[in-house]
């Protein structure tokens, strides 16, 4: 996978997650959004710890390119909200 493709996919996913997260509860059912995020987090936790950390870095890099300060701040929370740097289940 090329770096451009990986960056584009990561940026797009970070923007989508953030858009859902900052949307009013009247527009997106919070229970449904939670289910979506739980599924995404579960799939990411199937990755190695190293890959999850790299993904967290890519999400932060995507946030750094965001020009809207409020949206950037929300994007910076994506790695933590998805548990990408939670090492309690570190590889053995």
C-alpha positions as a Python dict, from the first residue, in 0.01 Angstrom:
ca = {
    (1, 'X'): (0, 0, 0),
    (2, 'X'): (143, 336, -96),
    (3, 'X'): (198, 610, 161),
    (4, 'X'): (-43, 834, -30),
    (5, 'X'): (-318, 573, -15),
    (6, 'X'): (-258, 506, 355),
    (7, 'X'): (-259, 879, 436),
    (8, 'X'): (-575, 937, 234),
    (9, 'X'): (-759, 646, 397),
    (10, 'X'): (-651, 747, 746),
    (11, 'X'): (-743, 1112, 693),
    (12, 'X'): (-1081, 1020, 548),
    (13, 'X'): (-1158, 782, 834),
    (14, 'X'): (-1048, 1036, 1097),
    (15, 'X'): (-1270, 1300, 936),
    (16, 'X'): (-1567, 1062, 922),
    (17, 'X'): (-1527, 953, 1284),
    (18, 'X'): (-1489, 1313, 1398),
    (19, 'X'): (-1788, 1432, 1196),
    (20, 'X'): (-2008, 1163, 1351),
    (21, 'X'): (-1870, 1240, 1696),
    (22, 'X'): (-1939, 1616, 1679),
    (23, 'X'): (-2282, 1582, 1519),
    (24, 'X'): (-2583, 1673, 1734),
    (25, 'X'): (-2763, 1386, 1905),
    (26, 'X'): (-3079, 1479, 1713),
    (27, 'X'): (-2902, 1417, 1383),
    (28, 'X'): (-2720, 1093, 1471),
    (29, 'X'): (-2851, 852, 1734),
    (30, 'X'): (-2579, 838, 2003),
    (31, 'X'): (-2645, 466, 2065),
    (32, 'X'): (-2595, 392, 1697),
    (33, 'X'): (-2278, 603, 1683),
    (34, 'X'): (-2144, 421, 1988),
    (35, 'X'): (-2208, 87, 1818),
    (36, 'X'): (-2023, 207, 1507),
    (37, 'X'): (-1726, 326, 1712),
    (38, 'X'): (-1717, 3, 1913),
    (39, 'X'): (-1701, -196, 1589),
    (40, 'X'): (-1420, 22, 1455),
    (41, 'X'): (-1228, -5, 1783),
    (42, 'X'): (-1275, -382, 1788),
    (43, 'X'): (-1136, -414, 1435),
    (44, 'X'): (-839, -192, 1517),
    (45, 'X'): (-765, -402, 1825),
    (46, 'X'): (-713, -698, 1595),
    (47, 'X'): (-401, -519, 1470),
    (48, 'X'): (-64, -559, 1636),
    (49, 'X'): (28, -306, 1904),
    (50, 'X'): (287, -163, 1666),
    (51, 'X'): (31, -117, 1388),
    (52, 'X'): (-216, 45, 1629),
    (53, 'X'): (52, 291, 1738),
    (54, 'X'): (136, 371, 1375),
    (55, 'X'): (-234, 426, 1305),
    (56, 'X'): (-253, 663, 1604),
    (57, 'X'): (38, 860, 1461),
    (58, 'X'): (-134, 877, 1121),
    (59, 'X'): (-456, 1002, 1285),
    (60, 'X'): (-261, 1275, 1468),
    (61, 'X'): (-85, 1373, 1145),
    (62, 'X'): (-425, 1400, 974),
    (63, 'X'): (-545, 1622, 1259),
    (64, 'X'): (-239, 1845, 1225),
    (65, 'X'): (-341, 1919, 864),
    (66, 'X'): (-695, 2018, 966),
    (67, 'X'): (-750, 2394, 939),
    (68, 'X'): (-1056, 2424, 1165),
    (69, 'X'): (-919, 2442, 1523),
    (70, 'X'): (-1226, 2289, 1687),
    (71, 'X'): (-1240, 2003, 1436),
    (72, 'X'): (-862, 1953, 1472),
    (73, 'X'): (-899, 1924, 1851),
    (74, 'X'): (-1174, 1663, 1807),
    (75, 'X'): (-964, 1472, 1552),
    (76, 'X'): (-674, 1461, 1798),
    (77, 'X'): (-898, 1264, 2035),
    (78, 'X'): (-963, 985, 1783),
    (79, 'X'): (-662, 764, 1875),
    (80, 'X'): (-748, 775, 2245),
    (81, 'X'): (-1121, 726, 2193),
    (82, 'X'): (-1050, 415, 1987),
    (83, 'X'): (-793, 282, 2237),
    (84, 'X'): (-515, 271, 1980),
    (85, 'X'): (-242, 327, 2235),
    (86, 'X'): (-385, 107, 2508),
    (87, 'X'): (-109, -148, 2567),
    (88, 'X'): (-278, -355, 2838),
    (89, 'X'): (-326, -628, 2577),
    (90, 'X'): (33, -605, 2453),
    (91, 'X'): (165, -878, 2230),
    (92, 'X'): (338, -1169, 2392),
}
